[in-house]
């Protein structure tokens, strides 16, 4: 059985309220358009998660809400404070506990960029893969049984996109 992992950095957030705690920042207009576009792209490619593991920050919650509007299925969603600004090692620990065939993880930089780079056998050819801008999404596959067996450097990237690839500004 092939396992699929979808790694998405939250869409562009707003810095409009200087008094708002980082955890509570919402998306800005561009971010809302980007999240909707990435959700539509995932649905059109049939990259539909069985399980979503996400940071519990407002911007990841809003990103998922907008992405999921385009999806015919409603996966289980687990909101985790552990994934808020999580480093790659924490993300790996959370992923390895997942019991699904297709998992989506929604997170933040620099953790999600490092996680994607460390999981992949080879980096995506896309020029934005290393810096992983807001809304960036990697789809990778792993051979074998369960996510508990996933290790560094074993993922095969099958797709990588950013919202700007769709010219939605």
C-alpha positions, 0 to 999 in steps of 0.5 A: 500500500502506498501512503500519501502525505500532503504538507501545507504551510498556512496561507498568508496571514494578516499583520493588521492588528499589532496587539493580536497574539501571533497564535490568533492572527487570521488570514488576509484577503490574499491568504483566503484566496490562496487557501481556496485555490489550493483546496480546489487544486487538491480536489481536482488532483484527487489529493484528498486526505483521510486525516488532517493534522494541524496546528491549532493557530487561527491561521491554520484553522482558517486555511483548512476551512477554506481549503476543505470547501472544495473537497467532497469528503470530510476527513477527521481533523486533529488540532494540535498545539504541538504543531504550532511553530513545531520543528521537523522532529515534532512533526515527525513524531506526530506523523508517525502516530497517524493511522490513515492512508492519506494524511495532510499536515498544516503548519508553519515555517521554518518547521514545515519547510525543514520537515518537507526537505528532510522527508524527501529523497530528492527536493522538488525542482520548484524554485520555491521548495526550500523557502516554502512560502505561505500556502506552499503544498507538497504531496509525497508518497511512501511505500509500505505499511503505516506512517509509523515506519516513515523515516527521513529521506524516504519520501517521493515528491509527486507534486509541489505548488505555491499559490502564485503558481496559479496567478491569484493575486 
